[in-house]
């Protein structure tokens, strides 16, 4: 997305590459179209837990199905926001 997200990132690669890639990035409005469609389309009302890209449901990476990693992420996130091990 062509936003200022990460604009304060001091990484050299970020400062050099982002300006070159910006013309190929979607605008925030164009990027929001898919989220709005997935959230409001009647034909997707029963769809849950799917990954969408390029306007279609896609299979996410194999790592996204790793339950041990998901559990660790949940625990770490809870810890970082002060919710304990929950």
RASUL-V639496 format. One record per residue. N is the residue number from 1. RES is the residue in one letter. SS is DSSP state (A for helix, B for strand, O for the rest). Layout:
n;res;ss
N;RES;SS
N;RES;SS
This chain:
n;res;ss
1;X;O
2;X;O
3;X;O
4;X;O
5;X;O
6;X;O
7;X;O
8;X;O
9;X;O
10;X;O
11;X;O
12;X;A
13;X;A
14;X;A
15;X;A
16;X;A
17;X;A
18;X;A
19;X;A
20;X;A
21;X;A
22;X;A
23;X;A
24;X;A
25;X;O
26;X;O
27;X;O
28;X;A
29;X;A
30;X;A
31;X;A
32;X;A
33;X;A
34;X;A
35;X;A
36;X;A
37;X;A
38;X;A
39;X;A
40;X;A
41;X;O
42;X;A
43;X;A
44;X;A
45;X;O
46;X;O
47;X;O
48;X;O
49;X;O
50;X;O
51;X;B
52;X;B
53;X;B
54;X;O
55;X;O
56;X;B
57;X;B
58;X;B
59;X;O
60;X;O
61;X;O
62;X;A
63;X;A
64;X;A
65;X;A
66;X;O
67;X;A
68;X;A
69;X;A
70;X;A
71;X;A
72;X;A
73;X;A
74;X;A
75;X;A
76;X;A
77;X;A
78;X;A
79;X;A
80;X;A
81;X;O
82;X;O
83;X;O
84;X;O
85;X;O
86;X;O
